[in-house]
Amino acid sequence: MFSVKGTRISPAGKRGGKRSFRNLLKCWQLYVFLLPALLYIILFVYKPMYGILIAFKDFRIGDGIWGSEWVGMENFQRLFDSYWFPVILKNTLTLSLLSLVVGFPLPIIFALLLNELRWKKVRNAIQTVSYAPHFISTVVICSMIMLFLSPSSGIVNHFLNLLGIDSVYFMQDTGLFKWVYVLSGVWQGLGWSSIIYSAALSGVDRNLLEAAQIDGASRIQRIIHVNIPVLVPTMMVLLILQCGSLLGVGYEKVYLLQTDANITASEVISTYVYKMGLIEADFSFSTAVNLFNSVVNSVILIVVNFLSNRVTKNGLW
């Protein structure tokens, strides 16, 4: 035994360190494969984090981040005093909560129904049809929505007219916008979101299902008492992740469906950041808005994960 700066290190420990280094050298090819991903994370995730500083500065491109004047919490105060703050917060929460309430259980139900189908060809056909919308780009989806819901030439209004109902201006009605956004999102993501649940259901013990059937359990009872408990850990993890992005409504789809008539119902945090940052070139203010959004999402994620661990014993950590 000998000491280095007061720390006692055994020869065995020293040999163990050398052995670990030799093992590292033996597998150097595997670590080389990790380098691109590591460089990507450093350059595009960690390095840009210092840019958060401009949320507390009056950022000017000519002065740079460090040369710009410190303004403290002025940008955040400006956000909270803004006319648009309660509007974008309400719209973001409305779209997120409605998407969560409507969109979260449907893939679970869809996966359970598919799992009960015994005709493999029919099941495969339904899966293929339900997966297809996921691969359509957001721009195309929004164009389809605008065409289908057009008051003059849209197929939906043509159908309503056949029933004797006047044309509905879906994209101009602030009350209908949230339903157009949410239901089109459910249609696009239903099949794709059900994949992970279908994979989890493939791990259900068939002997347990057969035992339940022998004991007289109906199909509904087998789903409730055998299949759903298997899905609970997966459901909770996905629910936590969705709650963690509660204020993270993506700007692309909302922005493409936005019109002057529905802007009071369609302006969300992400579109507001886009307009203030890239269109108005108010980089400090837009960074402050986005930082507020990220902090709130992080707090919600931690709280929901804590509650999930307490109630269901399942969580991200």
BELZI-V245183 format. One record per run of one state. SS is the DSSP state (H for helix, E for strand, C for the rest). FROM is the first residue (numbers start at 1). LEN is the number of residues. If there is no record, write none. Layout:
[[SS:FROM:LEN] [SS:FROM:LEN]]
This chain:
[[C:1:1] [E:2:3] [C:5:2] [E:7:3] [C:10:1] [H:11:16] [C:27:1] [H:28:29] [E:57:2] [C:59:5] [H:64:4] [C:68:1] [E:69:2] [C:71:3] [H:74:8] [C:82:1] [H:83:34] [C:117:3] [H:120:16] [C:136:2] [H:138:11] [C:149:6] [H:155:8] [C:163:7] [H:170:3] [C:173:1] [H:174:20] [C:194:1] [H:195:7] [C:202:4] [H:206:9] [C:215:4] [H:219:26] [C:245:6] [H:251:7] [C:258:5] [H:263:4] [C:267:2] [H:269:11] [C:280:3] [H:283:30] [C:313:5]]
